């Protein structure tokens, strides 16, 4: 009887854990030359992981091999006292290839998980301006169009439950660009586990399939010479 109670308790605990949400708080802010990307992962209100990239230079440039430049700074630095401690460049081609390989290897898990990602909050404000009022007006309209398109795409791919707060503020008479994005994602722990199993099974199956002997070859290795 005690054994059955323990099994039942473990099953109930497993179901409870599977139904709980893992929440991811994402924040990106750019103003002038200062960029900050912050990620906070929490479960049941408890922080599990926190990361911040104090400066992320997204200016890819026009060279033959555009790159993203990561600059490391102390979290206590201010724009007036900031000193770059480490600079890393990640070529966009290498970055894209890495993400493509990850997607290709775990495609089944990613495709399973994506529509089950719940977007609970989205706040995206942008301030843009140039020295020309006409150009500022055009850029403001284009920014609204881009935001609308991305919002439509995101709502189709995910479980979009947020009431998005979007804003584009034109600043006439001076060149300026600043944007602030804050988003909260929620994913059930059970969905993450299932997605991981699906992705792992597809990854291992793909490797096993690639190692299979070619049809028509001698399985015993005693082909004709």
N, C-alpha and C positions, 0 to 999 in steps of 0.2 A: 504493500500500500504506500509506504514511504517513497519507494522507487517511482511509482506512478505520479505521486505528487511532485517529486523533483522534476520529472520529465515534463509534466504539465506546466510547472513554473518556468522552466527553461524555454518551452515553446511560447508561452505568453510573453516572456522577456524578449525573445527573438522577434515576435510579431510587433511588439511595442517599438523596438529599435528600428525595425524596417519601415515603420510608419512615420518615424520622426524625420525632421528636415535638417539638412545641412545648409547653412546660409552663408552666402558669399557677398560681402560688401565690396564693391569696386568703386574707386574714385580716381578721376583723372582731372588735373587742372593745369592749364597753360596760360601764362600771362607774361608777355614780353619774351624774355629768354629763359624764364624759369618754368620748368615742367616738374610735376609730381604725379606719380602713379602709386596708389596704395591699395592693398588687398587685405581683407580681414575675413577669415573663415571661422565660423562659430557653430556650435552644436548645443542645443538646449540652453542658449544664452551664454555658454562658456567659450571663450576664445581659444581656438585650437592652433591657428597659424596666422601670423601677421608679417607682411612684407611691404617694403616701401622702396621705390626707386626715386631718390630725391631729384634726379635730373635725367630726362630722357630727350635727347636731341633727335627729333624726327625729320630733320631736314635732310632728305636723301641726296640732294644735289643733282647735278646734271652730268656727272661723270659716267664712265663706262660701267663702273661697278658701284652703284649707289648703295649706301649702308645706313644703318641706324646706329647712332653713336650714344653709348651709355656712359654717363659721368657720375661717379660715386661721390657723395657728399655726406657729411655728418648730419644727423637729424636735427641737431641744434643750430646748424648754420643758418644765417640770415643772408639775403641777397647782398648786403653790404660787406659781410665778412666771409662769404663762401669761398672756399678754395677747392678746386677739383683734386681729389685724391687718386682717382683711377679713371682712366678712359679706355673703354672697350668699343671696338667697332664690329658690328655684325652685318656682313653683306646681306642685302635683301635676298639675293639669289640663294645663299646658304640657309637663311632663315626660312624662306619659302620651302626649300627642299626638305628641311627637317620636319616642318609641320605637315608637308605632303606625305612623307614617309610614315609619320605617326598616324595620320588619317587613313592611309592605305592599309597599315597593319591592323588597326583597331576600328575599321570602318563600321563593322556590325554593331559594336558597342556604342560608338558615337552616334550612329543613326537611331539606335534605340533610345539613347539618353536625351538627345536634343529636344524632341517634342515634349519631353517630360520635365524640362527645366521651367520652373515657374518664375516669371519676372514679377516681383511684388512692388517694386518702386523704381521710377526712372525720372530723373531731373537733369535736364540738359539745357544750359543757357550759354549763349555766345554773344560776344560783343565784337563788332567788326567795323572798320572804318578806313577810309583813304583820304587823300587830300582833295579828291574830286567827289562832289556830291552825287554825280551821275553814276560813277563807278561804285560808290558805296551802296546806292540803291540797287544796282544790278547784282552785286555780291550778296546783298541781304536777301534778295529773291532767290538766288541760287542756293544759298544756305538753307532757306526754308524748304526748297525742293529736295535737297539732299537729305535733310532730316526726315521729311515726310516719307521718302522712298525707303530709308533705312528702318523707319518705324513700321512700315507696311511689311517689309521683308521679315523683320524680327517677329512680328505678331503671327506670321504664317508658319515660321519655323519652330516657335516655342509656345509654351503655355503662358500667354501674355495676360496678366491680371492687373497690371498697374494702370493707374490713370496718369499718363505721362504729362509732365510739365515741361513744355518746350518754350524757349524764348530766344529771339534773335534781336539784338538791340543795335541799330545803326549808330555810328559815331561819326558825324559829319565834320570834316575839316582837318582831321589828323589821321595818320596811318596807325592802326591799332588792331590787334587780334588777340582775343582772350576767350577761352572756353572752359566750362566747368561741367563735368559729367559725373553724376552719382547714381549708382544702380545697385539694387539688392536682388540677388538670385536665391531661389530656394529649391533644393533637390532632395527628394526622399532618399534616405540611406539605402532602402531596399532597391530602389532603381539604380543607384550607383553600383551596388553589388552585382545585380543582374547584368548591367552594362559591362562591368569588368569581366565577368565570366564569359559573356558573349564575345567580347573583344579578344580575350585570351584564347578562347576556343578557336576563333577564326584565325588568329595569329599562328597558333600551334598547328592547326590544320593546314594552313597555307605552307608552312615550312615542311610538314610531312609530305604534302602533295608534291612539293618541289623536289623532294629527295626520292620520290618513287621512280622505279626503273622505267625507261622509255619503252612503249609498246613495241614488241618485235625483237627486243634485246634478249640475250640469253640470261635467264635469271640466275643460273648457276655459274655464270662467268666462263662457260666453256664454249664460246662461240667459235665459228670457223675462222681460221687464220689463213 
